[in-house]
Amino acid sequence: MEHTKAATAPPPAAVAARSTDVDAFRGLMAGFPSGVAVVTTTGAGTGVPFGLTCTSLCAVSLAPPMLLVSLDNRSGTLRELLAGGGFAVNLLHRWGRRAAEVFATGGGDRFAGVVWRPAGDSGLPCLTEDAHSFAECRVRSTTPAGDHTVVIAEVVSVRHLAQHPPLLYGLRGYAAWPSGGEAGSAAVTGVAG
């Protein structure tokens, strides 16, 4: 039996000295499909709804239940959720593509183009027709990360709204999870710009 020596990682200084081109990085991340969410909040003291499309979301902890979102530092939604200390995550279902596109654009009243209602005591915007699940979150910490801020939040409530498969985004296009939740290739429903 032949044994091979495991490759060792380069010293941290060698890695730090290199960087990659933005387009190469975008191409790398395009090959990593993820679910599509709309992060919503309300203006601190005004109640005006804010929201944006987010694919940078993941679970952090089960006890207590925590998740993270990564949001652009220039975002008004980020500014308002930090000021108010809370936000909602609307996980979109396969027919929520239009909402994903509306909230991915800048400017205008994004909420005029979707059906939503204030949720429970928090009043956070819930996309009642486009989301399969909705979670209310309380900000626990933030970390600056380049041109984004990573927001870690505790999930304080979860509601399941519909039994539809999730909307996915990858390879610069939208897709739906196959019917029945079976593993396999998703049917592409279109390509986003």
C-alpha positions in Angstrom: 0.0 0.0 0.0 1.4 3.4 -1.0 1.1 6.3 1.3 1.0 9.9 0.1 1.9 12.9 2.1 -1.0 15.3 2.7 -0.5 18.7 1.2 0.0 21.4 3.7 -1.7 24.8 3.5 0.4 27.8 2.6 1.3 30.0 5.5 -1.4 32.7 6.2 0.9 35.5 4.9 1.1 33.8 1.4 -2.7 33.6 1.2 -3.2 37.2 2.4 -0.8 38.5 -0.3 -3.1 37.2 -3.1 -6.5 38.3 -4.2 -8.9 37.4 -7.0 -10.7 39.4 -9.6 -14.3 40.4 -8.9 -15.7 38.7 -12.0 -14.0 35.4 -11.1 -15.4 35.6 -7.6 -18.9 36.3 -9.0 -18.5 33.3 -11.3 -17.5 31.1 -8.3 -20.5 32.1 -6.3 -22.9 31.8 -9.2 -22.1 28.1 -9.2 -23.4 27.8 -5.6 -27.2 27.8 -5.8 -29.2 28.9 -2.7 -32.7 29.7 -1.6 -34.1 33.1 -2.2 -35.4 35.3 0.7 -36.7 38.8 1.0 -35.4 40.5 4.2 -38.0 43.0 5.5 -38.1 45.5 8.3 -39.9 48.8 9.1 -38.4 52.2 9.6 -37.6 52.9 13.2 -40.4 55.3 14.4 -42.0 55.6 11.0 -43.4 52.1 10.3 -42.4 52.5 6.6 -41.6 49.1 5.1 -38.1 48.3 3.8 -36.9 45.2 2.0 -34.4 43.5 -0.3 -33.8 40.2 -2.0 -31.2 38.1 -0.2 -29.5 34.9 -1.1 -26.7 35.3 1.5 -28.6 33.6 4.4 -27.7 30.6 6.5 -28.4 28.9 9.8 -26.0 29.6 12.6 -27.3 27.8 15.7 -30.2 25.6 16.8 -30.1 26.5 20.5 -30.9 29.3 20.5 -32.2 29.3 16.9 -30.0 31.8 15.0 -29.4 32.8 11.4 -27.2 35.2 9.5 -27.8 37.5 6.6 -25.1 39.4 4.7 -26.4 42.8 3.5 -24.8 45.6 1.3 -23.5 48.4 3.5 -25.3 51.0 1.2 -28.7 49.4 1.8 -31.5 51.4 3.4 -32.9 48.1 4.7 -29.7 47.4 6.6 -29.8 50.9 8.1 -33.4 50.5 9.3 -33.0 47.0 10.6 -30.0 48.1 12.7 -31.9 51.1 14.0 -34.9 49.1 14.9 -33.1 45.9 16.1 -35.3 43.5 14.2 -36.2 42.1 10.7 -38.1 39.3 9.0 -37.0 36.7 6.6 -39.6 35.8 3.9 -38.4 32.5 2.3 -39.9 32.6 -1.3 -41.6 29.7 -2.9 -41.3 28.7 -6.6 -44.0 31.3 -7.6 -42.3 34.1 -5.7 -39.9 35.0 -8.5 -41.6 38.3 -9.3 -41.2 39.4 -5.7 -37.5 38.4 -5.8 -37.1 40.6 -8.9 -39.0 43.5 -7.4 -36.9 43.5 -4.2 -33.7 43.1 -6.1 -34.1 46.5 -7.8 -33.2 49.8 -6.2 -35.5 52.7 -5.5 -39.3 53.0 -5.7 -41.9 51.5 -3.5 -41.1 47.8 -3.7 -44.1 47.0 -1.5 -46.6 48.4 -4.0 -45.8 45.5 -6.3 -46.5 42.6 -3.8 -49.2 41.5 -1.4 -48.0 41.9 2.2 -49.3 42.5 5.7 -47.8 43.5 9.0 -47.1 40.4 11.1 -48.2 39.9 14.7 -47.0 42.3 17.4 -43.8 43.2 15.5 -45.5 44.6 12.5 -42.7 43.3 10.3 -43.7 42.9 6.6 -44.8 39.4 5.7 -45.1 38.6 2.0 -48.2 36.5 2.3 -48.5 35.3 -1.3 -44.9 34.9 -2.3 -43.3 33.3 0.8 -43.6 29.7 1.9 -42.2 30.5 5.4 -41.7 33.6 7.5 -39.4 34.2 10.4 -39.2 37.2 12.8 -35.6 37.9 14.0 -33.9 40.0 16.6 -30.4 41.4 15.8 -27.8 39.9 18.1 -24.6 41.1 16.5 -23.1 42.6 13.4 -19.7 42.3 11.7 -18.4 44.5 8.9 -17.2 42.3 6.0 -15.8 44.4 3.1 -18.7 46.0 1.3 -21.3 44.1 3.3 -22.3 43.7 6.9 -23.0 40.2 8.4 -26.0 40.4 10.7 -26.5 37.5 13.2 -30.0 37.3 14.6 -32.0 35.2 16.9 -35.2 33.7 15.3 -38.0 34.6 17.7 -40.9 33.1 15.7 -41.5 31.0 12.6 -44.6 30.6 10.5 -45.1 28.2 7.6 -47.4 29.9 5.0 -47.6 27.5 2.1 -46.7 24.0 1.0 -44.9 25.1 -2.1 -41.3 24.1 -3.1 -38.7 26.8 -2.5 -37.4 29.3 -5.1 -33.7 28.8 -5.9 -31.1 31.1 -7.5 -27.9 30.0 -9.1 -25.9 30.2 -12.4 -27.5 33.7 -12.6 -31.0 32.3 -13.0 -34.1 31.2 -11.0 -35.2 27.6 -10.5 -37.7 25.7 -8.4 -37.0 22.7 -6.3 -38.3 19.6 -8.1 -41.9 18.6 -7.2 -42.3 16.4 -4.2 -39.1 17.6 -2.7 -37.1 14.8 -4.5 -33.4 15.3 -5.1 -32.4 16.0 -8.7 -32.1 18.8 -11.1 -34.3 21.8 -10.8 -36.3 23.1 -13.7 -35.0 26.5 -14.7 -37.8 29.1 -14.8 -35.8 31.8 -16.4 -32.5 33.7 -16.3 -32.1 36.9 -14.4 -30.0 39.8 -15.9 
